[in-house]
């Protein structure tokens, strides 16, 4: 056997051992825990409704980082760090274009490794360049990365500004593939994000619409499905020209495989989902919701403003297999009522006439329960093919969570609501005792299978709100009117960092990780040490 053959064989065995080692360990490899975006960790045996209370549960420590943390922290157990042993690891991405790997339990307190994408004089993109104050003072890594645990690869989408000559700047967006063990670049990365499609839409030249790395803002999380890494884009404060983009990259080579534009002959129709993620079913179909923009697909056009799309990759291109647009889609566009402020969630198979369901909500305000096998497309005057349309008290910013036949949703300025799922329908059951001060949020669930369910919510900073402290809530998933804990009950001990917009908490191995301004706060049982 030659040296190269031996090296390849040894590499394969290392990947295999790594994958087998992780199979039985805790993992949070993607936003909202899974590709269905259920938001549920079903392997949490430590935290229960009996011990999550101000006496037994609180803030343990804080991981300080160099920028704001919008991306949901990810978690892998049992990672071998060269020269530092085996660790359960939390991965944190920042707006200062850094990625950190920390020991999940704060031992040691310094990061196990850190990489920065700011090389050769590059900076994160200043907020003033985007003409948008929503993410400030800089924009670097916003969307939640995704991990391929089998190969030990962390995929990250980063934005940078490179200064080449005086008075000239250049903006970049790049997809990185990092080794989870040490942060080293893999697969020949990073790769530059570049794309164009035929169209006459906003910003087009010579019959083509090109991707603009300054105007296009990636907020929705990355998705790994069927060997492809999916990236999506929306806007910064609706500063145009911009479009909704979906791109697929080969997870093994970083080669671009497909590009889809939601408004090739118009403008807008961004995919942002308030930092939640696109969903994928077991067949690899991709579900994304778009924001404000012209809708003409019902008349033979190619523009999908305020729509839920079901996209399929056929080996060559991404194409629209099906879609749903509300009957009042033009009014949604005219009144800034993005359907795409919410991210889709796929429900487990249901009995009855509609076994495969997807639920999505936007600013409308409404929740749409739809048949994934027949989304319904567009019908003027009435949503005749929607399984259900449920009014909400406010707009939905983010996604929902599912556990044990229940859907949990938070709309703008409202309390958490619990809807029971029965025979493919949603029935209102209960409301929480707490109400968020401002925008809605995406809840997360921790449970030990079908028992000991807890709903976790982090308060979100509104677009025009002054700086304020983030607030972590926990309530009993079986009775959400029963609040178990909030981080202001013992402020001296438990107060979190400054709130950002749309943060999603991560629960893993008895700990809760909360992203904030310049830090991640870690909560757990006060008497437990690892």
N, C-alpha and C positions, 0 to 999 in steps of 0.2 A: 504494500500500500504506500503511495506517494505522500509527501508532506501535505499537499493541498487536499488530497482525499481525506487524510487523517484529520486535518483541521476542520474540514466541513463536517465530518462525522462527529467529532468532539463538540462542535457548535450545536449540532442537532440534539445531542444528548443533553447538553446544558439547557437548551430550551425546553426539552421534554421533562427533565427533572424539575425545572422551574414551574412549568405548567402543572405537573402532578402535585407539587408541593402546595400550590395555591388553590387547588381544586376544593380542598376541605376547609380552607381558611376564609375569613371574612373578606369581602371585596366590595368596594364601591368604585366601579370603573367608569361610570358614566353619570351624567346629570339625572337626578330623580330615580336612580338605582337600576333602571332597566330600560330597554328600548321601547317598551309600551308606555313608559313615563308614568308608572303607577305611583311613584314617590314612596315606596314601601320597602323597608328593610325587615325581612321576615325571619332573621336569624339573631335577633337581639334577645338574649336570655338574661342579661344583667339588669337592665332598667325595666321597671314594672310600675303600674299605677300605685303600688304599695310603698315603693321607696323613693319615687320622684316627688319630693316635697321640700320645703325650705329648711327642714331640719337635717335631712340626709343627703340632699343634692345641691350642688352649687358650682360656682366657677373654680376650677382647679389651677389654671395657669393661662398665660397668653403667649402666642407665637408672634413675635414682632417681625414684620417684613418691610420691604422698601417701597411699597406702593399700595394703593387701594385694592381690595379683594372683592370683585364682583363675581368671579367664577366660583362655582361650588367646589369645596375641597373634595378630593378623591382619596381613597384609602385602599391599601393592599397590606395584607398580613404576611409575615414571614419572608421578607425580602432580604437577600444577602447583599450587604453593602461592602464593597471591597475594603478590607482593612478595618472594618468597624463591626463586623458580625451581622447577626440576623435581627431584623427589626420589623415591627409593624409600622408602616409608613403612611403619613399624610402628605399629599402633594398639593401645593398651593401655587397659584399663578397670580401675578400682580399686574397692575396698570403701568408699572415701571419696567415691564418687559422682562421680569425675572420669573423663574420657576424654582421652587424650594421643595426639598424632601426633608421632612422632620420626623423624628421618632414620635409616634402617635401619642405617647404618654409623657412626653416632656423630658425624656432621659436619653441622651443629654439634651440640654436646652438649646444648644447651637444646632443649626441645620446639619443633617447628614451630608447633604450636598446642595449647592445652589448654582444655577447657570443664568447668565444674562445674555439677552440677544442684542444688547447695545454695544456693538463693536465698531471700530474704525470711525469713531466720532458720531455714530448714530444716536438719536434720542427717541424716546417715545413721542407720539404725535401730540403737540401742545393743543389744549382744548380750543384756544383761539383760532387755530388753523381750521378746525372743523366747523367753526361758527356756531358751536352748540355748548351750553354750559352743563348738560346733563351728566357727562362724565368729565370731571375736572380734578386736578389741573392738567392731567395728561391721559392719553389713551394708548394703551399697549396691548394687554391681553384681557379681553372682556368675556369672551365666550368660554364656557366650561370645557376643558380638554376632555379627551377620551383615552382610555387605556385598553390595549390588547394584552390581557394577562397571560395568554398562552405564549406570546413572543417577548413579553416584558417590554412593551413599547408604549410610550406616552406621546400622543399626538396633540400638538399645540398650534393654534393660529395666532400669530403676533403681528402687530402693526408697528412700523418704525418710520422715522424721518431721517434721511441721510443727507448730510451737508457735503456737497462736492466742491462747489466754487462759491465765491462771494456772491450773495444776492440770488443764489439759485438753490432750490431745495428739491428733493425727490422723495416721494412717499412709497412705501413698500408694505405689502402684506405677504407673509410667508408661512407655509406649513412646515413645522418641525416634527421630526420623529426622534424622541429621546429614549435612551435606555433607562429603565426605571431604577437600575442599580447604581448609576453614577451620573446620569444626566448627559452622557455623551450623545452627539448626533449620530443617527443611524440612517441607513438606506440612501445615502448620498444627499441627505437633506442639509439645509432646508430647500424647498422649492418655491419659486416665485408664483404668486397667484396672478394669472393672466387669462383672459377669456374675451371672446366677442361672439355675437350672434347676429344673424341677418335681421334687420328691422329698421323702422323709420321712427323709432321712439325718441324720447327726450335725450339730447346729447349725441345723437347718431351722426355719423359721418360716412358719406359715400355708401349709404344703405346698410351700415353696420353699427351696432351698439356695443361699445367696448366697456369692460370692467374698469371702474375708476377707484384706485386704491385709497384715495382721500375721501371721496364722498360715500363709498360703500362701507357700512358699519356692521361688523359681525357681532350680534348680541346673543342670538340663540346658540345653544350649546352644540358641540360637535356630536356626530352620530357615527358609530361603527356598525355596519350591517352587511353580512354576506361578503366579507373581505374588502369592503369599500368604506372609506372615510368620507362622510358627507359634511359639507360646509354650507352655510346659508348667510345671507346678508340682507340688511334693511338700510336705514338711514341714520344720520345724526340730525335730530330736530327737523326732519323733513327738508333739509337743505339740499336742493337739487343741482344738477340732475342726478337722480339715482333710480335704481330698479331693484326688484327682488331677484336674487340669484340663488341657484342651487348648483353646487359642483360636487362631483364624485372623484375621489382619488384612490388609486390602488393602495391598500394598506401594506402590501409587501414591497412596493417599489416607489411609491409616491408619484406615480405617473397619473396625469389627469386622464380620466376615463370618459367623463360626460359633463356637459354644461346645460343648464336650463335657465331661461329668463322668464319671469312672470309677466313682463310688460314690454315685449319687444317693439310694439308699435305705439306705445303710450309712455307713461311714466309711473313712478312710485311702485305701489304694490309690494312693499318690503316685507321681509320675513324676520321678525324680531322676537315675538312671543314673550316679551318681558323677561328675557334671559332663560326661559325654559327651553326645551329642546324639541326638534322634530322627532316624530315617532316612526317606528318600523314594526311591521308584523313579522310572523315567522317565515313568510314567503319572500321577505325583503322589500315589500311595498313601502314607500315612504309617504308620510302624511305631514303636510305643512299648511299653516294658515297664513294668509297674506293680509296686509293692511290696506289703507286707503289707496285708491287708484281706479282707473277706468276699468269697467267690466264690459267686455263685448263678446266673450266666448259664447254666450247664449245666442248670438247672431252670426256665428261663424268666424269670429275674430280669435285672436291669440292672447288677449289681455285678461288677467285674472285678479282684478282688485277685489278685496274683501271676500275671499273664497277659501274653502278648504280643499286642498289638492291631494289626490292620490297619484303618486308618481311611481313609475316602474322603469327599471333599467333593463334593457333587453340585450345587453352585451355590447351595444354600440352607442345608444343614446338614452337619455332620460326623457320619457314622454308622459303626458297626462292620460292616465287610464280612466280616471273618473274625477268628478269634482262636485262640490256643493257651494252654491251662492244663495244667500237669503233673498227672499222676494223683494226686499227693500234695499238691495245692494247699492243702488244709486244714492239713496238717502244716507246710507252709512258713509259713503265717500264724501258727500257734500257736508256732512256734519261732524267730520273727524271722529267717526265711531268705528275705528279699526276692528274688524273681526280678528286680525292678527295680533292684537295685544295679548291674546291668549294662545297657549300651546295645546295641541291635541293630546288626549290620553286614550289609550285603547283598553277596553274592558276585557276581562277573561270571557271565554265562550259562555253564552247565555242560553237557557231553554227558550223555546218559542219560535216565532217566525223570523226573528232577527238575531241569530246566534253571534254575529260578529259586529260589535258596536264600537263607535268612537264618540267621545264627548269633547266638545270645545265651546269656549265662551269668549266673548270680546267685550268691547265697550258698549255694545248695543243699547241696553244691557239685557243679555239673554244667554241661556245655556242651550246648546243644540245637541240632541242625542240622535246620532245618525247611523245608518246601516253601512258598514264598510264595504259590503258587497254591492251596494246600490246607493251611492251617496245622494242621488236625486237631482243633481245638476241644478238648473234654474227654472222656476215657474213664476211668472208674473202674478202678483196679487196674493199669493199664499204659498207657504212652504209645505206643499202637499206631500212630499216624500220624506220629510223629517219624521223620525219615529216620535220625537217629542221636542217641543220648544218651551222652555221654562223661563219666565221672567225673573230677573234678579233686581235687587235694590240698587245696585251700582255696577259699573263696568268691571270686568275681570282682567287683571294684569298678571299674567303668569299662567300656571296650570293648576290642576286639581290633584287629589291623591285618592287612591283606592285601597281598601282593606276589608276583607271579610264581608263582602256584599254591601259595602257602603262607599259612597263617593263624598269627599270632603272638599268644600269650595269656599273661598273667601273673595267677596266682591268689594269694590271700592267703598271704604267707609263703613263697612258692615261687620257683623260678627261672623265667626266661622259657622257654616251650615253643613248639616249632615243629611244626605239623601240615601235612602235604602234602595238597593237594586234588587228588583224582584220581577221575574219573567220578562226581562228586557225593558223594564220601565224604572223611572226614578220617582220615589215618593219622599217628600220632605218628612224628616223625623225629628230633628232637634237643632238648637242653636246654642252657641257658646255664651258664656257670661262675659267674655272680654270682647271689645270692639277696637279695631285698629284706628288710630288717629287719622291716617291718610291712606295712600294707595293700598290696594290689595296685595296679597303675597301668595306664594306657592307653598302649601303645607307639605310636611314630610311625616311619614309614619314609621314608628319602630314597633315591632311585635315579635313574639316567639310563636311563629306560625299563626294559628287562629286565636291565640290568647295573649293577654297582657298588652293590648294595643295602646299606644300613646300617639297623639297628634301634636306635632311640633310646628311652631310658626315663629318667624322672625319679622318684627315690624319693619316696614319699608319707608324710606325717606321719600316724600313727594317731590315732584319736579321743581316746585317753587318753595319748598320748605327750608327753613334755616337748619344749620347743623343740629342734630340731636342724637341722643344715645339710642342705640339699637336695643330692642327689648325681645327677649326670648320667652315664649309662652309654651306651656305643656298642658294638655287636657286629656282626660280619659277617652279613648276612642270609642268605647262602648257607651259612654254617656258624656258627650262633649260639653254639657252644661256644668260638668264637674271639673273646674280648673284645678290642676295639680300643683302648678308652680309658675311663677314668672320671675324674671331676673331683677325686678325692682322690689321684691319683697324683702331682700336683704341687700340694699344697694352698696353698702360699704364693702361687702364681700363679692357680690355677683355682678355688679354693673358691667355691661358690655361696652365695646368701643363705639365710635360714631357710626350712625346708621348710613348705609348706602341704599341704592334702589334695588329691590327685587331679590335680595339674598335668600338662598335656599339652604337651610341647615343640613348638615350631614351627621347621621347617627351611625356609629360603628363600635362594636365591642365595648359597650357601656359608656361611651363618650359622645358628646354632641359638639360639633365644630361649627362655629358661627363666624362667617367672614364679615369684616368691618373695615373702617378706614385705617389702613396701615397695619392691620393685625388680624389674627384669627383667635377668637376666645374659645377656650375649651372647658366644657362642663361635664360633670360626672358625680358619682357617689363620693362624698367627702371622706369616708372611712376606708376607701379602696385605693390601694397603691399597687403599681405593677413594676 
